């Protein structure tokens, strides 16, 4: 498990939602329309479960959830009668990871991996239609393909700590960093030659 910080270029995203007033008003917002900045920053709690494949490879699943510092701005829709203002955002990701690790010294390991999955970003939006005020939600669901590199240090036979950095190939400008603490069911992942 670990904590992550993600820089997300919102200009490449599109959010769809429905505002409930006297009638249901569907709307679509682009990232450029909804945000005052070109990039949003997210802090996440991350968890993953992996299994070793031989001496160097591993395969597993990963998930994360967190909030986003989304600087929303009012947007007019429905010929100006509907005003939408994003007030907060959350992000959830889930996917699979495949990687390779190489020992660079007795206690240090260098890893290269690729993660593939789905990212959901949900906006909480204050909406006003004529004199009616309400709150609605808009979401953007995209896939991600994120290669990453990590440096990991063994703290003992069953515990390691590490740091990683990666970038989503499907969303230009995306950067993710992570600090993590990892428990292992086998001493040094069952790698031979360890003392």
C-alpha positions as CSV (number, residue, x, y, z in Angstrom):
1,X,0.0,0.0,0.0
2,X,1.1,3.5,-0.5
3,X,0.3,7.2,-1.3
4,X,0.4,8.8,-4.7
5,X,0.5,12.2,-6.3
6,X,-0.8,12.6,-9.8
7,X,-0.7,15.5,-12.2
8,X,-3.7,15.2,-14.6
9,X,-4.1,17.3,-17.7
10,X,-7.8,18.0,-17.6
11,X,-8.0,19.6,-21.0
12,X,-8.1,16.1,-22.6
13,X,-11.1,15.0,-20.5
14,X,-14.9,15.2,-21.0
15,X,-17.5,15.0,-18.2
16,X,-21.1,14.0,-18.7
17,X,-23.9,14.5,-16.1
18,X,-27.5,15.3,-15.6
19,X,-28.9,18.3,-13.6
20,X,-32.3,17.6,-11.9
21,X,-34.5,20.7,-11.8
22,X,-38.0,21.1,-13.2
23,X,-36.8,18.6,-15.8
24,X,-33.7,16.5,-16.3
25,X,-31.1,18.5,-18.2
26,X,-28.2,16.4,-19.6
27,X,-24.9,18.2,-20.2
28,X,-21.3,17.6,-21.2
29,X,-18.4,19.6,-20.0
30,X,-14.9,19.6,-21.5
31,X,-11.9,20.0,-19.1
32,X,-11.1,23.3,-20.6
33,X,-14.7,24.6,-19.9
34,X,-14.8,23.3,-16.3
35,X,-11.3,24.1,-15.0
36,X,-9.4,27.3,-14.4
37,X,-6.1,25.4,-14.7
38,X,-4.7,23.1,-17.4
39,X,-3.6,20.5,-14.8
40,X,-5.3,19.1,-11.7
41,X,-3.4,17.5,-8.9
42,X,-4.7,14.4,-7.1
43,X,-3.5,12.8,-3.9
44,X,-4.5,9.1,-3.6
45,X,-4.4,6.1,-1.3
46,X,-3.0,3.2,-3.4
47,X,-3.2,-0.6,-2.8
48,X,-1.9,-3.4,-4.9
49,X,-1.5,-7.2,-4.8
50,X,1.2,-8.9,-6.9
51,X,2.6,-12.4,-7.3
52,X,6.1,-13.3,-8.5
53,X,6.5,-15.2,-11.7
54,X,10.0,-16.8,-11.6
55,X,12.9,-14.8,-10.3
56,X,12.4,-11.5,-12.1
57,X,8.8,-11.0,-13.2
58,X,5.6,-10.2,-11.3
59,X,1.9,-9.8,-12.1
60,X,-0.9,-8.3,-10.1
61,X,-3.8,-5.8,-9.6
62,X,-3.8,-2.2,-8.4
63,X,-6.4,0.3,-7.2
64,X,-6.4,3.8,-5.9
65,X,-8.8,6.4,-4.6
66,X,-8.4,10.1,-3.8
67,X,-9.4,13.7,-4.1
68,X,-8.4,16.2,-6.8
69,X,-7.6,19.9,-6.4
70,X,-9.9,20.8,-9.2
71,X,-10.3,24.6,-9.6
72,X,-13.7,24.8,-11.2
73,X,-15.3,27.8,-12.9
74,X,-19.0,28.5,-13.8
75,X,-20.2,27.2,-17.1
76,X,-23.4,28.2,-18.8
77,X,-25.5,25.7,-20.7
78,X,-29.1,25.3,-22.0
79,X,-29.0,28.7,-23.8
80,X,-27.5,30.3,-20.7
81,X,-30.3,29.3,-18.3
82,X,-28.3,26.5,-16.6
83,X,-25.2,27.5,-14.6
84,X,-22.8,24.7,-13.6
85,X,-20.0,25.2,-11.2
86,X,-17.7,22.3,-10.2
87,X,-16.8,22.4,-6.5
88,X,-14.9,19.2,-5.9
89,X,-13.6,16.1,-7.6
90,X,-12.6,12.5,-6.8
91,X,-10.6,9.9,-8.7
92,X,-10.8,6.1,-8.6
93,X,-8.5,3.8,-10.7
94,X,-8.4,0.0,-11.0
95,X,-6.3,-2.1,-13.2
96,X,-3.6,-4.8,-13.8
97,X,0.2,-4.5,-13.6
98,X,3.0,-6.5,-15.1
99,X,6.6,-5.8,-14.3
100,X,10.2,-7.0,-14.0
101,X,12.7,-6.4,-11.1
102,X,16.4,-6.6,-11.0
103,X,18.7,-6.5,-7.9
104,X,21.2,-3.7,-8.1
105,X,22.8,-4.5,-4.7
106,X,22.1,-6.6,-1.7
107,X,19.2,-4.5,-0.5
108,X,18.1,-2.5,-3.5
109,X,16.0,-3.5,-6.4
110,X,15.2,-1.6,-9.6
111,X,11.7,-2.3,-11.2
112,X,10.2,-1.5,-14.6
113,X,6.4,-2.1,-15.1
114,X,3.4,-1.3,-17.1
115,X,-0.1,-0.8,-15.6
116,X,-3.3,-1.0,-17.7
117,X,-6.7,-0.1,-16.4
118,X,-9.6,2.3,-16.0
119,X,-9.7,5.8,-14.4
120,X,-12.9,7.4,-13.2
121,X,-13.0,11.1,-12.3
122,X,-16.2,12.4,-10.7
123,X,-17.1,16.1,-10.4
124,X,-19.5,17.4,-7.8
125,X,-21.3,20.3,-9.4
126,X,-23.5,23.1,-8.0
127,X,-26.2,23.7,-10.7
128,X,-28.6,26.6,-11.0
129,X,-31.5,26.7,-13.5
130,X,-33.5,29.9,-13.3
131,X,-34.3,30.1,-9.6
132,X,-33.8,26.4,-8.8
133,X,-30.5,25.3,-7.1
134,X,-29.3,21.7,-6.9
135,X,-26.2,19.6,-6.9
136,X,-25.3,17.1,-9.6
137,X,-22.5,14.8,-10.5
138,X,-20.6,14.5,-13.8
139,X,-18.0,11.8,-14.6
140,X,-15.2,11.1,-17.0
141,X,-14.2,7.4,-17.6
142,X,-11.0,6.7,-19.5
143,X,-8.5,3.9,-19.9
144,X,-4.9,4.2,-18.9
145,X,-1.6,2.6,-20.0
146,X,1.0,3.7,-17.6
147,X,4.7,2.5,-17.8
148,X,6.6,3.3,-14.6
149,X,10.0,2.7,-12.9
150,X,10.6,2.1,-9.3
151,X,13.4,1.8,-6.8
152,X,12.8,-0.5,-3.9
153,X,14.8,-1.2,-0.7
154,X,14.4,-4.3,1.5
155,X,13.8,-3.5,5.1
156,X,13.8,-7.1,6.1
157,X,12.9,-10.5,4.6
158,X,9.2,-9.7,4.5
159,X,9.1,-5.9,4.1
160,X,10.2,-3.4,1.5
161,X,9.8,0.3,0.8
162,X,10.0,2.1,-2.5
163,X,9.3,5.0,-4.8
164,X,8.0,5.0,-8.3
165,X,7.3,7.5,-11.2
166,X,5.2,6.9,-14.3
167,X,3.2,8.5,-17.0
168,X,-0.1,7.6,-18.8
169,X,0.6,7.1,-22.5
170,X,-3.2,7.6,-23.2
171,X,-3.3,11.1,-21.6
172,X,-0.5,13.3,-22.7
173,X,1.1,15.3,-19.9
174,X,0.0,12.9,-17.1
175,X,2.6,12.2,-14.4
176,X,2.2,9.9,-11.4
177,X,4.5,9.4,-8.4
178,X,4.2,7.0,-5.5
179,X,5.7,6.1,-2.2
180,X,4.8,2.7,-0.9
181,X,5.4,0.1,1.9
182,X,5.1,-3.5,0.7
183,X,4.6,-6.7,2.7
184,X,5.9,-10.0,1.2
185,X,4.5,-13.5,1.9
186,X,7.8,-15.2,1.0
187,X,11.2,-14.1,2.3
188,X,12.7,-11.8,-0.3
189,X,10.0,-12.9,-2.7
190,X,11.6,-16.4,-2.8
191,X,14.6,-15.1,-4.7
192,X,17.6,-17.4,-4.2
193,X,20.9,-16.2,-3.0
194,X,19.6,-13.9,-0.3
195,X,21.0,-14.2,3.2
